[in-house]
Amino acid sequence: MIPVTRLDGKKYWINPHMIESMEENPDLTITFLSGKKVVVKETPDDVIKLVVSYRNRLGILGNEI
């Protein structure tokens, strides 16, 4: 799980394996495979760095093609 911040300032933890897409308009909207959407304060680059760090900690980043 990775932490993100909702627009109201509350921390929220998401499963990065379930992210389908991210869209900036102007806030970042993360869409999950289930269709659920969450709007967060982080930038796309921030979320990508968190996902890469998470996957590195799990040791699975090198297993992807």
PDB file of N, CA, C and O in Angstrom:
ATOM      1  N   MET A   1       0.844  -1.174   0.000  1.00  0.00           N
ATOM      2  CA  MET A   1       0.000   0.000   0.000  1.00  0.00           C
ATOM      3  C   MET A   1       0.893   1.243   0.000  1.00  0.00           C
ATOM      4  O   MET A   1       1.967   1.258   0.601  1.00  0.00           O
ATOM      5  N   ILE A   2       0.424   2.271  -0.683  1.00  0.00           N
ATOM      6  CA  ILE A   2       1.164   3.535  -0.699  1.00  0.00           C
ATOM      7  C   ILE A   2       0.246   4.643  -0.171  1.00  0.00           C
ATOM      8  O   ILE A   2      -0.960   4.619  -0.417  1.00  0.00           O
ATOM      9  N   PRO A   3       0.817   5.617   0.557  1.00  0.00           N
ATOM     10  CA  PRO A   3      -0.004   6.695   1.097  1.00  0.00           C
ATOM     11  C   PRO A   3      -0.199   7.823   0.086  1.00  0.00           C
ATOM     12  O   PRO A   3       0.733   8.214  -0.617  1.00  0.00           O
ATOM     13  N   VAL A   4      -1.413   8.333   0.028  1.00  0.00           N
ATOM     14  CA  VAL A   4      -1.722   9.527  -0.746  1.00  0.00           C
ATOM     15  C   VAL A   4      -2.566  10.429   0.147  1.00  0.00           C
ATOM     16  O   VAL A   4      -3.047   9.997   1.195  1.00  0.00           O
ATOM     17  N   THR A   5      -2.747  11.679  -0.267  1.00  0.00           N
ATOM     18  CA  THR A   5      -3.493  12.642   0.528  1.00  0.00           C
ATOM     19  C   THR A   5      -4.720  13.101  -0.238  1.00  0.00           C
ATOM     20  O   THR A   5      -4.610  13.627  -1.345  1.00  0.00           O
ATOM     21  N   ARG A   6      -5.874  12.904   0.349  1.00  0.00           N
ATOM     22  CA  ARG A   6      -7.104  13.400  -0.265  1.00  0.00           C
ATOM     23  C   ARG A   6      -7.125  14.920  -0.210  1.00  0.00           C
ATOM     24  O   ARG A   6      -6.342  15.523   0.524  1.00  0.00           O
ATOM     25  N   LEU A   7      -7.993  15.534  -0.960  1.00  0.00           N
ATOM     26  CA  LEU A   7      -8.059  16.991  -1.006  1.00  0.00           C
ATOM     27  C   LEU A   7      -8.426  17.600   0.347  1.00  0.00           C
ATOM     28  O   LEU A   7      -8.092  18.754   0.614  1.00  0.00           O
ATOM     29  N   ASP A   8      -9.117  16.832   1.208  1.00  0.00           N
ATOM     30  CA  ASP A   8      -9.476  17.340   2.533  1.00  0.00           C
ATOM     31  C   ASP A   8      -8.331  17.191   3.540  1.00  0.00           C
ATOM     32  O   ASP A   8      -8.491  17.523   4.715  1.00  0.00           O
ATOM     33  N   GLY A   9      -7.170  16.689   3.077  1.00  0.00           N
ATOM     34  CA  GLY A   9      -5.993  16.563   3.925  1.00  0.00           C
ATOM     35  C   GLY A   9      -5.843  15.224   4.618  1.00  0.00           C
ATOM     36  O   GLY A   9      -4.824  14.988   5.268  1.00  0.00           O
ATOM     37  N   LYS A  10      -6.820  14.342   4.503  1.00  0.00           N
ATOM     38  CA  LYS A  10      -6.747  13.034   5.144  1.00  0.00           C
ATOM     39  C   LYS A  10      -5.851  12.094   4.348  1.00  0.00           C
ATOM     40  O   LYS A  10      -5.871  12.083   3.117  1.00  0.00           O
ATOM     41  N   LYS A  11      -5.061  11.301   5.081  1.00  0.00           N
ATOM     42  CA  LYS A  11      -4.216  10.286   4.446  1.00  0.00           C
ATOM     43  C   LYS A  11      -5.092   9.116   4.021  1.00  0.00           C
ATOM     44  O   LYS A  11      -6.073   8.774   4.682  1.00  0.00           O
ATOM     45  N   TYR A  12      -4.716   8.521   2.915  1.00  0.00           N
ATOM     46  CA  TYR A  12      -5.461   7.409   2.331  1.00  0.00           C
ATOM     47  C   TYR A  12      -4.422   6.463   1.757  1.00  0.00           C
ATOM     48  O   TYR A  12      -3.480   6.916   1.107  1.00  0.00           O
ATOM     49  N   TRP A  13      -4.568   5.162   1.977  1.00  0.00           N
ATOM     50  CA  TRP A  13      -3.600   4.197   1.456  1.00  0.00           C
ATOM     51  C   TRP A  13      -4.251   3.419   0.327  1.00  0.00           C
ATOM     52  O   TRP A  13      -5.377   2.935   0.446  1.00  0.00           O
ATOM     53  N   ILE A  14      -3.516   3.309  -0.771  1.00  0.00           N
ATOM     54  CA  ILE A  14      -4.054   2.625  -1.948  1.00  0.00           C
ATOM     55  C   ILE A  14      -3.140   1.476  -2.357  1.00  0.00           C
ATOM     56  O   ILE A  14      -1.944   1.468  -2.064  1.00  0.00           O
ATOM     57  N   ASN A  15      -3.733   0.519  -3.033  1.00  0.00           N
ATOM     58  CA  ASN A  15      -2.989  -0.611  -3.572  1.00  0.00           C
ATOM     59  C   ASN A  15      -2.492  -0.219  -4.965  1.00  0.00           C
ATOM     60  O   ASN A  15      -3.295  -0.087  -5.888  1.00  0.00           O
ATOM     61  N   PRO A  16      -1.173  -0.030  -5.128  1.00  0.00           N
ATOM     62  CA  PRO A  16      -0.668   0.438  -6.421  1.00  0.00           C
ATOM     63  C   PRO A  16      -0.845  -0.566  -7.554  1.00  0.00           C
ATOM     64  O   PRO A  16      -0.781  -0.197  -8.727  1.00  0.00           O
ATOM     65  N   HIS A  17      -1.066  -1.831  -7.212  1.00  0.00           N
ATOM     66  CA  HIS A  17      -1.263  -2.844  -8.249  1.00  0.00           C
ATOM     67  C   HIS A  17      -2.642  -2.716  -8.907  1.00  0.00           C
ATOM     68  O   HIS A  17      -2.891  -3.300  -9.962  1.00  0.00           O
ATOM     69  N   MET A  18      -3.523  -1.952  -8.280  1.00  0.00           N
ATOM     70  CA  MET A  18      -4.883  -1.815  -8.788  1.00  0.00           C
ATOM     71  C   MET A  18      -5.105  -0.517  -9.563  1.00  0.00           C
ATOM     72  O   MET A  18      -6.221  -0.249 -10.009  1.00  0.00           O
ATOM     73  N   ILE A  19      -4.047   0.299  -9.729  1.00  0.00           N
ATOM     74  CA  ILE A  19      -4.183   1.557 -10.471  1.00  0.00           C
ATOM     75  C   ILE A  19      -4.275   1.259 -11.970  1.00  0.00           C
ATOM     76  O   ILE A  19      -3.419   0.581 -12.538  1.00  0.00           O
ATOM     77  N   GLU A  20      -5.319   1.776 -12.587  1.00  0.00           N
ATOM     78  CA  GLU A  20      -5.478   1.628 -14.032  1.00  0.00           C
ATOM     79  C   GLU A  20      -4.938   2.850 -14.759  1.00  0.00           C
ATOM     80  O   GLU A  20      -4.249   2.726 -15.771  1.00  0.00           O
ATOM     81  N   SER A  21      -5.259   4.050 -14.230  1.00  0.00           N
ATOM     82  CA  SER A  21      -4.804   5.274 -14.892  1.00  0.00           C
ATOM     83  C   SER A  21      -4.798   6.425 -13.900  1.00  0.00           C
ATOM     84  O   SER A  21      -5.380   6.353 -12.818  1.00  0.00           O
ATOM     85  N   MET A  22      -4.108   7.505 -14.315  1.00  0.00           N
ATOM     86  CA  MET A  22      -4.081   8.748 -13.545  1.00  0.00           C
ATOM     87  C   MET A  22      -4.314   9.885 -14.523  1.00  0.00           C
ATOM     88  O   MET A  22      -3.806   9.871 -15.645  1.00  0.00           O
ATOM     89  N   GLU A  23      -5.097  10.882 -14.080  1.00  0.00           N
ATOM     90  CA  GLU A  23      -5.398  12.026 -14.935  1.00  0.00           C
ATOM     91  C   GLU A  23      -5.328  13.301 -14.096  1.00  0.00           C
ATOM     92  O   GLU A  23      -5.894  13.377 -13.006  1.00  0.00           O
ATOM     93  N   GLU A  24      -4.630  14.290 -14.621  1.00  0.00           N
ATOM     94  CA  GLU A  24      -4.502  15.583 -13.959  1.00  0.00           C
ATOM     95  C   GLU A  24      -5.490  16.553 -14.581  1.00  0.00           C
ATOM     96  O   GLU A  24      -5.439  16.810 -15.783  1.00  0.00           O
ATOM     97  N   ASN A  25      -6.405  17.101 -13.753  1.00  0.00           N
ATOM     98  CA  ASN A  25      -7.415  17.997 -14.332  1.00  0.00           C
ATOM     99  C   ASN A  25      -8.013  18.958 -13.308  1.00  0.00           C
ATOM    100  O   ASN A  25      -9.214  18.785 -13.106  1.00  0.00           O
ATOM    101  N   PRO A  26      -7.443  19.901 -12.646  1.00  0.00           N
ATOM    102  CA  PRO A  26      -6.019  20.052 -12.390  1.00  0.00           C
ATOM    103  C   PRO A  26      -5.521  19.153 -11.271  1.00  0.00           C
ATOM    104  O   PRO A  26      -4.323  18.882 -11.182  1.00  0.00           O
ATOM    105  N   ASP A  27      -6.453  18.672 -10.387  1.00  0.00           N
ATOM    106  CA  ASP A  27      -6.032  17.744  -9.342  1.00  0.00           C
ATOM    107  C   ASP A  27      -5.855  16.356  -9.944  1.00  0.00           C
ATOM    108  O   ASP A  27      -6.417  16.047 -10.995  1.00  0.00           O
ATOM    109  N   LEU A  28      -5.075  15.530  -9.271  1.00  0.00           N
ATOM    110  CA  LEU A  28      -4.806  14.192  -9.787  1.00  0.00           C
ATOM    111  C   LEU A  28      -5.943  13.243  -9.432  1.00  0.00           C
ATOM    112  O   LEU A  28      -6.260  13.054  -8.258  1.00  0.00           O
ATOM    113  N   THR A  29      -6.551  12.652 -10.445  1.00  0.00           N
ATOM    114  CA  THR A  29      -7.591  11.644 -10.259  1.00  0.00           C
ATOM    115  C   THR A  29      -6.990  10.287 -10.599  1.00  0.00           C
ATOM    116  O   THR A  29      -6.515  10.066 -11.713  1.00  0.00           O
ATOM    117  N   ILE A  30      -7.017   9.385  -9.629  1.00  0.00           N
ATOM    118  CA  ILE A  30      -6.511   8.027  -9.823  1.00  0.00           C
ATOM    119  C   ILE A  30      -7.718   7.127 -10.045  1.00  0.00           C
ATOM    120  O   ILE A  30      -8.649   7.114  -9.240  1.00  0.00           O
ATOM    121  N   THR A  31      -7.699   6.376 -11.140  1.00  0.00           N
ATOM    122  CA  THR A  31      -8.769   5.435 -11.443  1.00  0.00           C
ATOM    123  C   THR A  31      -8.237   4.022 -11.240  1.00  0.00           C
ATOM    124  O   THR A  31      -7.156   3.677 -11.718  1.00  0.00           O
ATOM    125  N   PHE A  32      -9.015   3.208 -10.522  1.00  0.00           N
ATOM    126  CA  PHE A  32      -8.619   1.837 -10.231  1.00  0.00           C
ATOM    127  C   PHE A  32      -9.288   0.863 -11.192  1.00  0.00           C
ATOM    128  O   PHE A  32     -10.247   1.217 -11.878  1.00  0.00           O
ATOM    129  N   LEU A  33      -8.785  -0.344 -11.236  1.00  0.00           N
ATOM    130  CA  LEU A  33      -9.334  -1.369 -12.125  1.00  0.00           C
ATOM    131  C   LEU A  33     -10.815  -1.604 -11.858  1.00  0.00           C
ATOM    132  O   LEU A  33     -11.546  -2.007 -12.764  1.00  0.00           O
ATOM    133  N   SER A  34     -11.264  -1.363 -10.646  1.00  0.00           N
ATOM    134  CA  SER A  34     -12.672  -1.546 -10.274  1.00  0.00           C
ATOM    135  C   SER A  34     -13.561  -0.432 -10.817  1.00  0.00           C
ATOM    136  O   SER A  34     -14.786  -0.555 -10.819  1.00  0.00           O
ATOM    137  N   GLY A  35     -12.939   0.665 -11.281  1.00  0.00           N
ATOM    138  CA  GLY A  35     -13.700   1.815 -11.744  1.00  0.00           C
ATOM    139  C   GLY A  35     -13.794   2.915 -10.700  1.00  0.00           C
ATOM    140  O   GLY A  35     -14.193   4.035 -11.016  1.00  0.00           O
ATOM    141  N   LYS A  36     -13.427   2.607  -9.446  1.00  0.00           N
ATOM    142  CA  LYS A  36     -13.442   3.609  -8.381  1.00  0.00           C
ATOM    143  C   LYS A  36     -12.401   4.680  -8.684  1.00  0.00           C
ATOM    144  O   LYS A  36     -11.347   4.393  -9.251  1.00  0.00           O
ATOM    145  N   LYS A  37     -12.711   5.925  -8.298  1.00  0.00           N
ATOM    146  CA  LYS A  37     -11.791   7.039  -8.532  1.00  0.00           C
ATOM    147  C   LYS A  37     -11.513   7.736  -7.212  1.00  0.00           C
ATOM    148  O   LYS A  37     -12.390   7.850  -6.356  1.00  0.00           O
ATOM    149  N   VAL A  38     -10.265   8.204  -7.057  1.00  0.00           N
ATOM    150  CA  VAL A  38      -9.852   8.965  -5.879  1.00  0.00           C
ATOM    151  C   VAL A  38      -9.098  10.193  -6.366  1.00  0.00           C
ATOM    152  O   VAL A  38      -8.209  10.087  -7.211  1.00  0.00           O
ATOM    153  N   VAL A  39      -9.453  11.357  -5.835  1.00  0.00           N
ATOM    154  CA  VAL A  39      -8.764  12.603  -6.177  1.00  0.00           C
ATOM    155  C   VAL A  39      -7.791  12.910  -5.051  1.00  0.00           C
ATOM    156  O   VAL A  39      -8.172  12.946  -3.881  1.00  0.00           O
ATOM    157  N   VAL A  40      -6.517  13.133  -5.414  1.00  0.00           N
ATOM    158  CA  VAL A  40      -5.468  13.327  -4.407  1.00  0.00           C
ATOM    159  C   VAL A  40      -4.660  14.585  -4.690  1.00  0.00           C
ATOM    160  O   VAL A  40      -4.704  15.145  -5.785  1.00  0.00           O
ATOM    161  N   LYS A  41      -3.909  15.019  -3.656  1.00  0.00           N
ATOM    162  CA  LYS A  41      -3.082  16.220  -3.771  1.00  0.00           C
ATOM    163  C   LYS A  41      -1.755  15.961  -4.480  1.00  0.00           C
ATOM    164  O   LYS A  41      -1.176  16.881  -5.058  1.00  0.00           O
ATOM    165  N   GLU A  42      -1.270  14.727  -4.445  1.00  0.00           N
ATOM    166  CA  GLU A  42       0.034  14.417  -5.026  1.00  0.00           C
ATOM    167  C   GLU A  42       0.034  14.637  -6.535  1.00  0.00           C
ATOM    168  O   GLU A  42      -1.011  14.632  -7.185  1.00  0.00           O
ATOM    169  N   THR A  43       1.234  14.828  -7.071  1.00  0.00           N
ATOM    170  CA  THR A  43       1.398  14.935  -8.519  1.00  0.00           C
ATOM    171  C   THR A  43       1.558  13.531  -9.099  1.00  0.00           C
ATOM    172  O   THR A  43       1.839  12.583  -8.365  1.00  0.00           O
ATOM    173  N   PRO A  44       1.379  13.398 -10.423  1.00  0.00           N
ATOM    174  CA  PRO A  44       1.623  12.085 -11.032  1.00  0.00           C
ATOM    175  C   PRO A  44       3.047  11.589 -10.760  1.00  0.00           C
ATOM    176  O   PRO A  44       3.250  10.405 -10.490  1.00  0.00           O
ATOM    177  N   ASP A  45       4.029  12.487 -10.830  1.00  0.00           N
ATOM    178  CA  ASP A  45       5.414  12.082 -10.566  1.00  0.00           C
ATOM    179  C   ASP A  45       5.576  11.560  -9.144  1.00  0.00           C
ATOM    180  O   ASP A  45       6.293  10.584  -8.923  1.00  0.00           O
ATOM    181  N   ASP A  46       4.918  12.197  -8.176  1.00  0.00           N
ATOM    182  CA  ASP A  46       4.982  11.732  -6.789  1.00  0.00           C
ATOM    183  C   ASP A  46       4.434  10.314  -6.669  1.00  0.00           C
ATOM    184  O   ASP A  46       5.046   9.456  -6.034  1.00  0.00           O
ATOM    185  N   VAL A  47       3.278  10.074  -7.282  1.00  0.00           N
ATOM    186  CA  VAL A  47       2.646   8.750  -7.194  1.00  0.00           C
ATOM    187  C   VAL A  47       3.510   7.703  -7.888  1.00  0.00           C
ATOM    188  O   VAL A  47       3.668   6.592  -7.383  1.00  0.00           O
ATOM    189  N   ILE A  48       4.062   8.048  -9.028  1.00  0.00           N
ATOM    190  CA  ILE A  48       4.929   7.105  -9.742  1.00  0.00           C
ATOM    191  C   ILE A  48       6.139   6.754  -8.887  1.00  0.00           C
ATOM    192  O   ILE A  48       6.522   5.587  -8.812  1.00  0.00           O
ATOM    193  N   LYS A  49       6.744   7.744  -8.245  1.00  0.00           N
ATOM    194  CA  LYS A  49       7.894   7.474  -7.372  1.00  0.00           C
ATOM    195  C   LYS A  49       7.497   6.571  -6.208  1.00  0.00           C
ATOM    196  O   LYS A  49       8.252   5.671  -5.840  1.00  0.00           O
ATOM    197  N   LEU A  50       6.326   6.799  -5.628  1.00  0.00           N
ATOM    198  CA  LEU A  50       5.856   5.949  -4.544  1.00  0.00           C
ATOM    199  C   LEU A  50       5.632   4.513  -5.016  1.00  0.00           C
ATOM    200  O   LEU A  50       5.970   3.567  -4.304  1.00  0.00           O
ATOM    201  N   VAL A  51       5.066   4.347  -6.206  1.00  0.00           N
ATOM    202  CA  VAL A  51       4.824   3.003  -6.749  1.00  0.00           C
ATOM    203  C   VAL A  51       6.146   2.293  -7.018  1.00  0.00           C
ATOM    204  O   VAL A  51       6.300   1.124  -6.666  1.00  0.00           O
ATOM    205  N   VAL A  52       7.096   2.983  -7.633  1.00  0.00           N
ATOM    206  CA  VAL A  52       8.402   2.379  -7.928  1.00  0.00           C
ATOM    207  C   VAL A  52       9.100   1.977  -6.635  1.00  0.00           C
ATOM    208  O   VAL A  52       9.661   0.884  -6.547  1.00  0.00           O
ATOM    209  N   SER A  53       9.070   2.851  -5.634  1.00  0.00           N
ATOM    210  CA  SER A  53       9.686   2.554  -4.343  1.00  0.00           C
ATOM    211  C   SER A  53       9.022   1.340  -3.691  1.00  0.00           C
ATOM    212  O   SER A  53       9.704   0.466  -3.158  1.00  0.00           O
ATOM    213  N   TYR A  54       7.703   1.292  -3.736  1.00  0.00           N
ATOM    214  CA  TYR A  54       6.946   0.172  -3.178  1.00  0.00           C
ATOM    215  C   TYR A  54       7.326  -1.142  -3.864  1.00  0.00           C
ATOM    216  O   TYR A  54       7.571  -2.150  -3.203  1.00  0.00           O
ATOM    217  N   ARG A  55       7.370  -1.115  -5.172  1.00  0.00           N
ATOM    218  CA  ARG A  55       7.706  -2.335  -5.921  1.00  0.00           C
ATOM    219  C   ARG A  55       9.154  -2.750  -5.691  1.00  0.00           C
ATOM    220  O   ARG A  55       9.458  -3.943  -5.656  1.00  0.00           O
ATOM    221  N   ASN A  56      10.044  -1.783  -5.535  1.00  0.00           N
ATOM    222  CA  ASN A  56      11.437  -2.110  -5.210  1.00  0.00           C
ATOM    223  C   ASN A  56      11.523  -2.792  -3.858  1.00  0.00           C
ATOM    224  O   ASN A  56      12.272  -3.755  -3.697  1.00  0.00           O
ATOM    225  N   ARG A  57      10.761  -2.302  -2.878  1.00  0.00           N
ATOM    226  CA  ARG A  57      10.758  -2.916  -1.549  1.00  0.00           C
ATOM    227  C   ARG A  57      10.251  -4.350  -1.607  1.00  0.00           C
ATOM    228  O   ARG A  57      10.714  -5.210  -0.858  1.00  0.00           O
ATOM    229  N   LEU A  58       9.297  -4.603  -2.498  1.00  0.00           N
ATOM    230  CA  LEU A  58       8.781  -5.957  -2.655  1.00  0.00           C
ATOM    231  C   LEU A  58       9.704  -6.846  -3.477  1.00  0.00           C
ATOM    232  O   LEU A  58       9.588  -8.071  -3.445  1.00  0.00           O
ATOM    233  N   GLY A  59      10.618  -6.226  -4.210  1.00  0.00           N
ATOM    234  CA  GLY A  59      11.535  -6.992  -5.033  1.00  0.00           C
ATOM    235  C   GLY A  59      10.941  -7.496  -6.324  1.00  0.00           C
ATOM    236  O   GLY A  59      11.422  -8.480  -6.886  1.00  0.00           O
ATOM    237  N   ILE A  60       9.882  -6.825  -6.814  1.00  0.00           N
ATOM    238  CA  ILE A  60       9.236  -7.313  -8.027  1.00  0.00           C
ATOM    239  C   ILE A  60       9.466  -6.429  -9.244  1.00  0.00           C
ATOM    240  O   ILE A  60       9.053  -6.782 -10.349  1.00  0.00           O
ATOM    241  N   LEU A  61      10.109  -5.302  -9.060  1.00  0.00           N
ATOM    242  CA  LEU A  61      10.266  -4.373 -10.176  1.00  0.00           C
ATOM    243  C   LEU A  61      11.047  -5.001 -11.320  1.00  0.00           C
ATOM    244  O   LEU A  61      10.705  -4.788 -12.484  1.00  0.00           O
ATOM    245  N   GLY A  62      12.083  -5.766 -11.017  1.00  0.00           N
ATOM    246  CA  GLY A  62      12.917  -6.379 -12.046  1.00  0.00           C
ATOM    247  C   GLY A  62      12.257  -7.532 -12.769  1.00  0.00           C
ATOM    248  O   GLY A  62      12.753  -7.977 -13.804  1.00  0.00           O
ATOM    249  N   ASN A  63      11.125  -8.032 -12.234  1.00  0.00           N
ATOM    250  CA  ASN A  63      10.450  -9.165 -12.840  1.00  0.00           C
ATOM    251  C   ASN A  63       9.475  -8.768 -13.940  1.00  0.00           C
ATOM    252  O   ASN A  63       8.890  -9.630 -14.596  1.00  0.00           O
ATOM    253  N   GLU A  64       9.302  -7.470 -14.142  1.00  0.00           N
ATOM    254  CA  GLU A  64       8.348  -7.017 -15.137  1.00  0.00           C
ATOM    255  C   GLU A  64       9.030  -6.782 -16.475  1.00  0.00           C
ATOM    256  O   GLU A  64      10.207  -6.426 -16.538  1.00  0.00           O
ATOM    257  N   ILE A  65       8.285  -6.982 -17.518  1.00  0.00           N
ATOM    258  CA  ILE A  65       8.825  -6.771 -18.864  1.00  0.00           C
ATOM    259  C   ILE A  65       8.314  -5.466 -19.392  1.00  0.00           C
ATOM    260  O   ILE A  65       8.643  -5.083 -20.515  1.00  0.00           O
TER     261      ILE A  65
END
